[in-house]
Amino acid sequence: MPTNGYKRYFKLFRNIQNPGVYLRNKVAKSEWPLHFVTKPNAIELSVPSNLFLVFKEIFMSDVYDIEDLIKLLPSEPVVVDIGANVGFFDFILLSKIKKARIFAYEPMPANVGLMNKTISQNNLQGYISLHQMAVTGKPKDNIELFVEDASDNTVIASVFENFNDVNTKKISVPCISYEQIVTENKLGLIDVLKVDCEGSEFDIFYNTPPELIKLAKVISVEIHDLDSDKNNINYFNNFIQSLGYTTTHTQINGFCHALTAIKQS
């Protein structure tokens, strides 16, 4: 469940070595980007202004319940991150668990560029395999995304034209199916499957063979209420439970929910 109010500052101090950077910016606006260092394992992060809310969502609101998540994981977990953005989820995970094998997928070039820069600066190439691709359920070579008309980092890119009012530009990006990710990387077990892909979660889960979904021990996914048929939190929650998972979910905003599913032993 996302952390609210003053408790977010406890999360900030728990996750960041230099929280004063955030506090100074709150009092007297700093020049962007802001530079943070994670803890206990030090990873240096550069946070531009348009990704500040994403940083706060992960490092302060703690939407992935990172401390509870790592209790479920082995010392060297296998992680698939679909919709990596600039990698904040992967970096907070590596700040708590020193060794992980992460397969990250992100279609937006500027986001991939910043994430690659962070990976290189912190010598994380041995832990994160980053791919500039969107992920689908049904195999396709390319898909069209509706995105913000901006050259820098973006937060919301969706296959749905009316997903967000700022998404006025259409681009074509290469893609890979979830089944291809599993087979090409020879993944027999996935400790964490994290999905944040602005509506594409339904295609991925509904059009992937169930036995491949069930390779994941823990699933953490943002679910968007898009219709009253199958593309909503209630239907999706029942679908995941039918695969043998125990689920919990909480509402993030008017049409978005954070769902965590843990495979029953």
C-alpha positions in Angstrom: 0.0 0.0 0.0 1.4 3.4 -0.9 2.8 5.4 2.0 1.2 8.8 2.6 1.8 12.0 4.6 4.8 12.5 6.8 5.6 8.7 6.8 7.0 9.3 3.3 9.9 11.1 4.8 10.8 8.0 6.9 10.9 6.1 3.6 13.1 8.8 2.1 15.6 8.6 4.9 15.5 4.8 4.7 16.2 4.7 1.0 18.4 7.7 0.3 21.9 8.5 1.8 21.5 12.3 1.1 17.9 13.2 1.8 19.0 16.8 2.4 18.9 17.2 -1.4 15.2 16.6 -1.4 14.6 18.8 1.6 16.6 21.7 0.2 14.7 21.5 -3.0 11.5 21.6 -1.1 12.5 24.8 0.7 14.4 26.6 -2.1 14.0 25.2 -5.6 17.3 23.7 -6.8 18.7 23.4 -10.2 17.7 20.3 -12.0 18.5 17.4 -12.2 18.7 16.5 -8.5 21.4 13.9 -7.6 20.6 11.2 -5.0 22.6 8.2 -3.6 20.7 5.1 -2.5 21.3 3.1 0.6 22.4 0.7 1.9 24.0 -0.1 -1.4 25.2 3.1 -3.0 23.8 3.8 -6.5 24.0 7.4 -7.8 20.8 8.6 -9.5 20.2 11.7 -11.6 16.5 12.8 -11.4 15.3 15.4 -13.9 12.3 17.6 -13.0 9.8 15.7 -15.2 10.6 12.4 -13.4 10.5 13.8 -9.9 7.0 12.4 -9.2 8.2 9.0 -10.4 11.1 9.2 -8.0 8.8 10.1 -5.1 6.4 7.4 -6.0 9.1 4.7 -5.7 11.5 6.1 -3.1 9.0 7.8 -0.8 5.4 6.6 -1.4 7.0 3.2 -1.8 4.3 1.8 -4.2 6.2 -1.5 -4.5 6.5 -2.1 -0.7 10.2 -2.7 -1.3 11.1 -3.9 2.2 8.2 -6.5 2.2 9.1 -7.5 -1.4 12.8 -8.3 -0.6 11.7 -10.5 2.2 10.2 -12.8 -0.4 13.3 -13.0 -2.6 16.5 -15.0 -2.6 19.9 -13.4 -2.5 20.2 -13.4 -6.3 16.7 -13.0 -7.7 15.7 -13.1 -11.3 13.6 -10.0 -12.2 11.6 -9.1 -15.3 10.8 -5.3 -15.5 8.3 -4.4 -18.2 7.9 -0.7 -18.5 11.2 0.2 -16.8 11.0 3.9 -17.5 14.5 5.1 -16.3 15.0 2.2 -13.9 14.1 3.6 -10.5 12.4 0.3 -9.5 15.5 -1.7 -10.6 17.9 0.6 -8.8 16.0 0.6 -5.5 15.9 -3.2 -5.7 19.6 -3.4 -6.2 20.1 -0.9 -3.4 18.6 -3.5 -1.0 19.8 -6.7 -2.7 23.3 -6.4 -4.0 23.0 -9.1 -6.6 20.1 -9.6 -9.0 19.6 -10.6 -12.6 17.3 -8.0 -14.1 15.8 -8.1 -17.6 14.4 -4.6 -18.2 12.2 -3.5 -21.2 11.5 0.2 -22.0 10.4 1.5 -25.4 11.1 5.2 -25.1 14.6 6.2 -26.3 15.2 9.1 -23.9 14.3 6.9 -20.9 16.6 4.2 -22.1 19.4 6.7 -22.6 19.2 8.0 -19.0 18.8 4.4 -17.6 21.9 3.3 -19.6 23.8 6.2 -18.2 23.0 5.3 -14.6 23.8 1.7 -15.3 27.2 2.7 -16.7 28.1 5.2 -14.0 27.4 2.6 -11.3 28.9 -0.4 -13.1 25.7 -2.3 -13.1 26.1 -3.9 -16.5 26.5 -7.3 -14.9 23.1 -7.1 -13.2 20.8 -5.3 -15.6 20.1 -6.3 -19.2 18.2 -3.3 -20.8 16.3 -3.6 -24.0 14.7 -0.7 -25.9 11.5 -2.5 -26.7 7.8 -2.5 -25.8 6.3 -5.8 -24.5 3.2 -7.5 -25.9 1.2 -10.6 -25.3 0.5 -11.4 -29.0 3.8 -11.5 -31.0 4.4 -8.4 -33.1 7.3 -6.7 -34.7 6.2 -3.2 -34.0 3.4 -1.3 -32.2 2.3 2.3 -32.2 2.4 4.3 -29.0 0.8 7.6 -28.2 3.2 9.7 -26.3 3.9 13.3 -25.1 5.4 15.5 -27.8 8.7 16.0 -26.0 12.3 15.1 -26.7 13.2 14.4 -23.1 12.1 11.7 -20.6 8.5 10.7 -20.6 6.3 9.0 -18.0 3.2 8.0 -19.9 3.3 6.1 -23.2 0.3 4.0 -24.2 -1.1 2.0 -27.1 -4.4 3.8 -26.4 -4.9 7.1 -28.1 -7.1 8.6 -25.3 -5.1 7.2 -22.4 -3.8 10.7 -21.5 -4.6 14.2 -22.8 -0.9 15.0 -23.2 -0.2 12.1 -25.5 -0.6 14.0 -28.8 2.3 12.3 -30.7 2.2 8.8 -32.3 5.4 6.8 -32.7 6.3 3.2 -33.9 8.5 1.1 -31.6 9.9 -2.4 -31.8 8.4 -4.9 -29.5 8.8 -8.4 -28.0 6.2 -10.8 -26.6 6.4 -11.9 -23.0 6.7 -15.5 -24.2 9.7 -14.5 -26.3 11.3 -12.9 -23.2 10.9 -16.1 -21.2 12.1 -18.5 -24.0 14.9 -16.4 -25.4 16.4 -15.8 -22.0 15.8 -19.4 -20.9 13.9 -18.3 -17.8 12.8 -21.3 -15.8 11.8 -19.2 -12.7 11.1 -15.5 -12.3 11.2 -14.2 -8.7 9.6 -10.8 -9.6 7.6 -9.8 -12.6 7.0 -6.1 -12.5 4.7 -4.5 -15.1 3.9 -0.8 -15.5 2.9 -0.2 -19.1 -0.1 2.1 -19.2 -2.9 -0.3 -20.3 -0.8 -2.9 -22.2 -0.9 -5.1 -19.0 -4.1 -6.7 -20.2 -2.7 -7.8 -23.6 0.4 -9.2 -21.9 -1.4 -11.2 -19.3 -4.4 -12.4 -21.2 -2.5 -13.4 -24.4 0.5 -15.1 -22.8 0.2 -18.9 -22.1 -0.8 -19.3 -18.4 2.0 -21.6 -17.6 4.5 -18.9 -18.5 2.8 -16.3 -16.3 2.9 -18.9 -13.5 6.7 -19.0 -13.7 6.7 -15.7 -11.6 6.8 -16.1 -7.8 5.7 -12.5 -7.2 3.9 -10.2 -9.7 3.7 -6.4 -9.1 1.6 -4.6 -11.7 -0.2 -1.3 -12.2 -3.8 -2.0 -13.4 -5.9 0.6 -15.2 -9.7 0.6 -15.3 -10.2 1.0 -19.1 -13.7 -0.6 -19.5 -16.3 -2.7 -17.7 -15.5 -5.9 -19.5 -12.1 -7.5 -18.9 -9.8 -4.4 -18.8 -10.3 -3.4 -15.2 -9.1 -4.2 -11.7 -11.9 -6.6 -10.7 -11.7 -8.9 -13.7 -7.9 -8.9 -13.7 -7.8 -9.6 -10.0 -10.0 -12.6 -10.4 -8.0 -13.8 -13.4 -4.7 -13.7 -11.5 -6.2 -15.5 -8.6 -7.5 -18.2 -10.9 -3.8 -18.9 -11.8 -3.0 -19.7 -8.2 -2.0 -16.4 -6.7 -3.0 -14.6 -3.5 -3.6 -10.9 -4.4 -3.8 -7.5 -2.7 -4.4 -4.2 -4.4 -4.8 -0.6 -3.6 -6.0 2.4 -5.6 -3.4 4.9 -6.7 -5.7 7.4 -8.4 -9.0 7.5 -10.1 -8.4 4.7 -12.6 -5.1 3.1 -11.6 -4.4 0.4 -9.0 -1.3 -1.2 -7.6 -1.7 -5.0 -7.4 0.7 -7.5 -5.9 0.2 -11.2 -6.5 2.1 -13.9 -4.6 2.1 -17.5 -5.9 0.6 -20.0 -3.6 2.9 -22.8 -2.5 
